[in-house]
Amino acid sequence: MEVQNHNPKLVKNYLPSLRSLSANDKLDLAEMLIELVRVPEPPKSIEHLFGAWESDKSAEEMIEEIEGARTCGAIREEL
């Protein structure tokens, strides 16, 4: 949730109206306000981590790329 600018004057303007509410009404209002600012928890599922590999390359192209990037056994030139 994005934090908005704090406006103490606006809050103070509401205070006289809130004082006239009953204790139960104040509690109900407090619960509603808390619910408005509560940040939802992210889902605990890891299903978004699963899926198929997506690529426009063919299997042969990927194999060629992987084998071409290997350095094991390659002769390196001295700098």
Chimera marker file (.cmm) of the C-alpha trace (Angstrom):
<marker_set name="trace">
<marker id="1" x="0.000" y="0.000" z="0.000" r="1" g="1" b="0" radius="0.5"/>
<marker id="2" x="1.318" y="3.410" z="-0.957" r="1" g="1" b="0" radius="0.5"/>
<marker id="3" x="1.724" y="5.899" z="1.907" r="1" g="1" b="0" radius="0.5"/>
<marker id="4" x="-0.227" y="9.121" z="1.388" r="1" g="1" b="0" radius="0.5"/>
<marker id="5" x="0.673" y="12.561" z="2.748" r="1" g="1" b="0" radius="0.5"/>
<marker id="6" x="-0.268" y="12.978" z="6.398" r="1" g="1" b="0" radius="0.5"/>
<marker id="7" x="-2.759" y="15.779" z="7.051" r="1" g="1" b="0" radius="0.5"/>
<marker id="8" x="-3.070" y="16.471" z="10.829" r="1" g="1" b="0" radius="0.5"/>
<marker id="9" x="-5.521" y="19.341" z="10.250" r="1" g="1" b="0" radius="0.5"/>
<marker id="10" x="-7.943" y="17.027" z="8.450" r="1" g="1" b="0" radius="0.5"/>
<marker id="11" x="-7.700" y="14.471" z="11.252" r="1" g="1" b="0" radius="0.5"/>
<marker id="12" x="-8.374" y="17.180" z="13.890" r="1" g="1" b="0" radius="0.5"/>
<marker id="13" x="-11.462" y="18.301" z="11.948" r="1" g="1" b="0" radius="0.5"/>
<marker id="14" x="-12.974" y="14.831" z="12.340" r="1" g="1" b="0" radius="0.5"/>
<marker id="15" x="-12.267" y="14.585" z="16.074" r="1" g="1" b="0" radius="0.5"/>
<marker id="16" x="-15.347" y="16.525" z="17.362" r="1" g="1" b="0" radius="0.5"/>
<marker id="17" x="-17.668" y="14.269" z="15.337" r="1" g="1" b="0" radius="0.5"/>
<marker id="18" x="-15.912" y="11.147" z="16.585" r="1" g="1" b="0" radius="0.5"/>
<marker id="19" x="-16.225" y="12.173" z="20.237" r="1" g="1" b="0" radius="0.5"/>
<marker id="20" x="-20.007" y="12.049" z="19.986" r="1" g="1" b="0" radius="0.5"/>
<marker id="21" x="-19.997" y="8.393" z="18.902" r="1" g="1" b="0" radius="0.5"/>
<marker id="22" x="-20.759" y="5.608" z="21.345" r="1" g="1" b="0" radius="0.5"/>
<marker id="23" x="-17.947" y="3.342" z="22.526" r="1" g="1" b="0" radius="0.5"/>
<marker id="24" x="-19.187" y="0.515" z="20.286" r="1" g="1" b="0" radius="0.5"/>
<marker id="25" x="-19.381" y="2.824" z="17.264" r="1" g="1" b="0" radius="0.5"/>
<marker id="26" x="-15.827" y="4.004" z="17.933" r="1" g="1" b="0" radius="0.5"/>
<marker id="27" x="-14.630" y="0.392" z="18.115" r="1" g="1" b="0" radius="0.5"/>
<marker id="28" x="-16.419" y="-0.434" z="14.856" r="1" g="1" b="0" radius="0.5"/>
<marker id="29" x="-14.837" y="2.594" z="13.197" r="1" g="1" b="0" radius="0.5"/>
<marker id="30" x="-11.399" y="1.648" z="14.529" r="1" g="1" b="0" radius="0.5"/>
<marker id="31" x="-11.751" y="-1.879" z="13.095" r="1" g="1" b="0" radius="0.5"/>
<marker id="32" x="-12.779" y="-0.463" z="9.706" r="1" g="1" b="0" radius="0.5"/>
<marker id="33" x="-9.830" y="1.952" z="9.668" r="1" g="1" b="0" radius="0.5"/>
<marker id="34" x="-7.399" y="-0.817" z="10.604" r="1" g="1" b="0" radius="0.5"/>
<marker id="35" x="-8.780" y="-2.971" z="7.796" r="1" g="1" b="0" radius="0.5"/>
<marker id="36" x="-8.236" y="-0.106" z="5.332" r="1" g="1" b="0" radius="0.5"/>
<marker id="37" x="-4.521" y="0.162" z="6.136" r="1" g="1" b="0" radius="0.5"/>
<marker id="38" x="-3.801" y="-3.525" z="6.673" r="1" g="1" b="0" radius="0.5"/>
<marker id="39" x="-1.342" y="-4.851" z="4.104" r="1" g="1" b="0" radius="0.5"/>
<marker id="40" x="-2.399" y="-8.245" z="2.741" r="1" g="1" b="0" radius="0.5"/>
<marker id="41" x="0.080" y="-11.064" z="3.240" r="1" g="1" b="0" radius="0.5"/>
<marker id="42" x="1.589" y="-12.510" z="0.088" r="1" g="1" b="0" radius="0.5"/>
<marker id="43" x="0.363" y="-15.977" z="-0.809" r="1" g="1" b="0" radius="0.5"/>
<marker id="44" x="2.274" y="-18.760" z="0.914" r="1" g="1" b="0" radius="0.5"/>
<marker id="45" x="2.096" y="-20.960" z="-2.161" r="1" g="1" b="0" radius="0.5"/>
<marker id="46" x="5.159" y="-21.732" z="-4.240" r="1" g="1" b="0" radius="0.5"/>
<marker id="47" x="3.140" y="-22.781" z="-7.275" r="1" g="1" b="0" radius="0.5"/>
<marker id="48" x="4.292" y="-19.677" z="-9.157" r="1" g="1" b="0" radius="0.5"/>
<marker id="49" x="7.797" y="-21.211" z="-9.175" r="1" g="1" b="0" radius="0.5"/>
<marker id="50" x="6.704" y="-24.160" z="-11.289" r="1" g="1" b="0" radius="0.5"/>
<marker id="51" x="6.245" y="-24.185" z="-15.032" r="1" g="1" b="0" radius="0.5"/>
<marker id="52" x="7.602" y="-25.207" z="-18.367" r="1" g="1" b="0" radius="0.5"/>
<marker id="53" x="10.762" y="-23.819" z="-19.899" r="1" g="1" b="0" radius="0.5"/>
<marker id="54" x="9.918" y="-21.232" z="-22.518" r="1" g="1" b="0" radius="0.5"/>
<marker id="55" x="12.257" y="-20.484" z="-25.384" r="1" g="1" b="0" radius="0.5"/>
<marker id="56" x="12.106" y="-19.797" z="-29.096" r="1" g="1" b="0" radius="0.5"/>
<marker id="57" x="15.242" y="-21.897" z="-29.610" r="1" g="1" b="0" radius="0.5"/>
<marker id="58" x="15.099" y="-25.523" z="-30.605" r="1" g="1" b="0" radius="0.5"/>
<marker id="59" x="16.596" y="-28.197" z="-28.378" r="1" g="1" b="0" radius="0.5"/>
<marker id="60" x="19.496" y="-28.560" z="-30.810" r="1" g="1" b="0" radius="0.5"/>
<marker id="61" x="20.229" y="-24.818" z="-30.683" r="1" g="1" b="0" radius="0.5"/>
<marker id="62" x="20.227" y="-24.827" z="-26.876" r="1" g="1" b="0" radius="0.5"/>
<marker id="63" x="22.567" y="-27.846" z="-26.769" r="1" g="1" b="0" radius="0.5"/>
<marker id="64" x="24.923" y="-26.154" z="-29.206" r="1" g="1" b="0" radius="0.5"/>
<marker id="65" x="24.910" y="-22.967" z="-27.140" r="1" g="1" b="0" radius="0.5"/>
<marker id="66" x="25.609" y="-24.853" z="-23.899" r="1" g="1" b="0" radius="0.5"/>
<marker id="67" x="28.403" y="-26.899" z="-25.427" r="1" g="1" b="0" radius="0.5"/>
<marker id="68" x="29.906" y="-23.796" z="-27.022" r="1" g="1" b="0" radius="0.5"/>
<marker id="69" x="30.023" y="-22.018" z="-23.664" r="1" g="1" b="0" radius="0.5"/>
<marker id="70" x="31.928" y="-24.824" z="-21.919" r="1" g="1" b="0" radius="0.5"/>
<marker id="71" x="35.467" y="-24.025" z="-20.875" r="1" g="1" b="0" radius="0.5"/>
<marker id="72" x="36.483" y="-27.352" z="-19.353" r="1" g="1" b="0" radius="0.5"/>
<marker id="73" x="39.363" y="-28.795" z="-21.332" r="1" g="1" b="0" radius="0.5"/>
<marker id="74" x="39.639" y="-25.724" z="-23.526" r="1" g="1" b="0" radius="0.5"/>
<marker id="75" x="43.076" y="-24.321" z="-24.183" r="1" g="1" b="0" radius="0.5"/>
<marker id="76" x="43.310" y="-20.758" z="-22.934" r="1" g="1" b="0" radius="0.5"/>
<marker id="77" x="45.674" y="-18.238" z="-24.359" r="1" g="1" b="0" radius="0.5"/>
<marker id="78" x="47.964" y="-16.381" z="-22.003" r="1" g="1" b="0" radius="0.5"/>
<marker id="79" x="47.443" y="-12.633" z="-21.853" r="1" g="1" b="0" radius="0.5"/>
<link id1="1" id2="2" r="1" g="1" b="0" radius="0.2"/>
<link id1="2" id2="3" r="1" g="1" b="0" radius="0.2"/>
<link id1="3" id2="4" r="1" g="1" b="0" radius="0.2"/>
<link id1="4" id2="5" r="1" g="1" b="0" radius="0.2"/>
<link id1="5" id2="6" r="1" g="1" b="0" radius="0.2"/>
<link id1="6" id2="7" r="1" g="1" b="0" radius="0.2"/>
<link id1="7" id2="8" r="1" g="1" b="0" radius="0.2"/>
<link id1="8" id2="9" r="1" g="1" b="0" radius="0.2"/>
<link id1="9" id2="10" r="1" g="1" b="0" radius="0.2"/>
<link id1="10" id2="11" r="1" g="1" b="0" radius="0.2"/>
<link id1="11" id2="12" r="1" g="1" b="0" radius="0.2"/>
<link id1="12" id2="13" r="1" g="1" b="0" radius="0.2"/>
<link id1="13" id2="14" r="1" g="1" b="0" radius="0.2"/>
<link id1="14" id2="15" r="1" g="1" b="0" radius="0.2"/>
<link id1="15" id2="16" r="1" g="1" b="0" radius="0.2"/>
<link id1="16" id2="17" r="1" g="1" b="0" radius="0.2"/>
<link id1="17" id2="18" r="1" g="1" b="0" radius="0.2"/>
<link id1="18" id2="19" r="1" g="1" b="0" radius="0.2"/>
<link id1="19" id2="20" r="1" g="1" b="0" radius="0.2"/>
<link id1="20" id2="21" r="1" g="1" b="0" radius="0.2"/>
<link id1="21" id2="22" r="1" g="1" b="0" radius="0.2"/>
<link id1="22" id2="23" r="1" g="1" b="0" radius="0.2"/>
<link id1="23" id2="24" r="1" g="1" b="0" radius="0.2"/>
<link id1="24" id2="25" r="1" g="1" b="0" radius="0.2"/>
<link id1="25" id2="26" r="1" g="1" b="0" radius="0.2"/>
<link id1="26" id2="27" r="1" g="1" b="0" radius="0.2"/>
<link id1="27" id2="28" r="1" g="1" b="0" radius="0.2"/>
<link id1="28" id2="29" r="1" g="1" b="0" radius="0.2"/>
<link id1="29" id2="30" r="1" g="1" b="0" radius="0.2"/>
<link id1="30" id2="31" r="1" g="1" b="0" radius="0.2"/>
<link id1="31" id2="32" r="1" g="1" b="0" radius="0.2"/>
<link id1="32" id2="33" r="1" g="1" b="0" radius="0.2"/>
<link id1="33" id2="34" r="1" g="1" b="0" radius="0.2"/>
<link id1="34" id2="35" r="1" g="1" b="0" radius="0.2"/>
<link id1="35" id2="36" r="1" g="1" b="0" radius="0.2"/>
<link id1="36" id2="37" r="1" g="1" b="0" radius="0.2"/>
<link id1="37" id2="38" r="1" g="1" b="0" radius="0.2"/>
<link id1="38" id2="39" r="1" g="1" b="0" radius="0.2"/>
<link id1="39" id2="40" r="1" g="1" b="0" radius="0.2"/>
<link id1="40" id2="41" r="1" g="1" b="0" radius="0.2"/>
<link id1="41" id2="42" r="1" g="1" b="0" radius="0.2"/>
<link id1="42" id2="43" r="1" g="1" b="0" radius="0.2"/>
<link id1="43" id2="44" r="1" g="1" b="0" radius="0.2"/>
<link id1="44" id2="45" r="1" g="1" b="0" radius="0.2"/>
<link id1="45" id2="46" r="1" g="1" b="0" radius="0.2"/>
<link id1="46" id2="47" r="1" g="1" b="0" radius="0.2"/>
<link id1="47" id2="48" r="1" g="1" b="0" radius="0.2"/>
<link id1="48" id2="49" r="1" g="1" b="0" radius="0.2"/>
<link id1="49" id2="50" r="1" g="1" b="0" radius="0.2"/>
<link id1="50" id2="51" r="1" g="1" b="0" radius="0.2"/>
<link id1="51" id2="52" r="1" g="1" b="0" radius="0.2"/>
<link id1="52" id2="53" r="1" g="1" b="0" radius="0.2"/>
<link id1="53" id2="54" r="1" g="1" b="0" radius="0.2"/>
<link id1="54" id2="55" r="1" g="1" b="0" radius="0.2"/>
<link id1="55" id2="56" r="1" g="1" b="0" radius="0.2"/>
<link id1="56" id2="57" r="1" g="1" b="0" radius="0.2"/>
<link id1="57" id2="58" r="1" g="1" b="0" radius="0.2"/>
<link id1="58" id2="59" r="1" g="1" b="0" radius="0.2"/>
<link id1="59" id2="60" r="1" g="1" b="0" radius="0.2"/>
<link id1="60" id2="61" r="1" g="1" b="0" radius="0.2"/>
<link id1="61" id2="62" r="1" g="1" b="0" radius="0.2"/>
<link id1="62" id2="63" r="1" g="1" b="0" radius="0.2"/>
<link id1="63" id2="64" r="1" g="1" b="0" radius="0.2"/>
<link id1="64" id2="65" r="1" g="1" b="0" radius="0.2"/>
<link id1="65" id2="66" r="1" g="1" b="0" radius="0.2"/>
<link id1="66" id2="67" r="1" g="1" b="0" radius="0.2"/>
<link id1="67" id2="68" r="1" g="1" b="0" radius="0.2"/>
<link id1="68" id2="69" r="1" g="1" b="0" radius="0.2"/>
<link id1="69" id2="70" r="1" g="1" b="0" radius="0.2"/>
<link id1="70" id2="71" r="1" g="1" b="0" radius="0.2"/>
<link id1="71" id2="72" r="1" g="1" b="0" radius="0.2"/>
<link id1="72" id2="73" r="1" g="1" b="0" radius="0.2"/>
<link id1="73" id2="74" r="1" g="1" b="0" radius="0.2"/>
<link id1="74" id2="75" r="1" g="1" b="0" radius="0.2"/>
<link id1="75" id2="76" r="1" g="1" b="0" radius="0.2"/>
<link id1="76" id2="77" r="1" g="1" b="0" radius="0.2"/>
<link id1="77" id2="78" r="1" g="1" b="0" radius="0.2"/>
<link id1="78" id2="79" r="1" g="1" b="0" radius="0.2"/>
</marker_set>
